[in-house]
Amino acid sequence: MISWKHYNPVEIIFGQGCRASLINDISNKKLLVVTSLRGKKQISDDKILQKMINNNFIIDSVTSNPEIISIQNEINKLGDEEFDAIVGFGGGSAIDFAKAINLFLRLKNLNIDLASIIKSPKKEYLVKTSIPFYAIPTTAGTGSEVTQFATVWDHINKQKLSLNYNLFPSIAIIDPELTFNVPYETTISTGLDALNQAFESIWNKNKTPFSSYLASKSIGLSIKSLNLLNEDLNNKEARIMMSEASLLAGMAISQTFTAICHSISYPLTAHYKIQHGFACAFTMKSVAKMVLNLKPNSLSEVVEFNNINSAKELIDELENLINSLKVKETNKKQLKDKNSLFALANEMINPARSDNFILPVNKKLVIEILEDSYY
Ligand SMILES: [Fe+2]
């Protein structure tokens, strides 16, 4: 028997309207709220949440794929201010931004800047003590509310940087109502991220029976809800399912980390500004087919859990979804040409991600995946 472990300390509160429980928890607390301008407006328009911005410190400068310099700028403005709790409110970028700020607050006494913390990791940065950290997602996809890592970017050097310092939030409040008005493209992109993260933790060397269980449930829910949302963005049941799928995929990758599709996706986002979910989904169908050919048994948990007849049928369902969501077309609109894409093959091998894939990754394999995805 193979031994395995599972560690995820995040307290999870899930359900329509559950954000009300936050207000009881935070009254009389001095908060640092990290969000985007859109998120700040969402908070002030929301009868339940609007108290959150009274007399608290708000950072509302979060944008997609947050840059290390912007985070450091906000840190500099905090000065010696002390807080009782931190709230990350928004999509994955807002929660990741809040994770980076929280990390800095923990290490404030070391007098060190964020870039040094990220670029020269040290064991002493792994301290766990911190003020309570509430993560409140307003999109259904990244699962950042239940993971220990954050992605930030160095846009000058076109580099994705990973912070992996036990950055688990203390409490994740997943209220699907907050996602009801997300526009079409973001709904699909974030949903594809969740679906891809679930698959990535299946074709993964670090998978455990529990992570595969979470991922299998997530895959079934994501495929169903993305099909429904593609037809009708106002389908609330589908929104709720998608929020659950996103949470479960986040919990799965908190154990396994992501794999080859994510590894390939980062240069697509860095060089061509392709949205994260679309960039991850670009190669998902090709990777799924490759896994079906070379390691067919690795999909069996997903097939059994979802009562699908065969792995081939699962891949067919995935292919239909990817086609109807126009994943290839959306990516190709931003990609320049085949040669400049293939020239990024070496950069697409990020061992922290690609080494988790169940097949050995080299340039030849990446080119093969890109060829199949591009045509
Ligand atoms: Fe992702």
Boltz pocket constraint, residues with backbone or C-beta under 6 A from the ligand:
constraints:
  - pocket:
      binder: B
      contacts: [[A, 141], [A, 142], [A, 193], [A, 197], [A, 262], [A, 276], [A, 280]]
      max_distance: 6.0
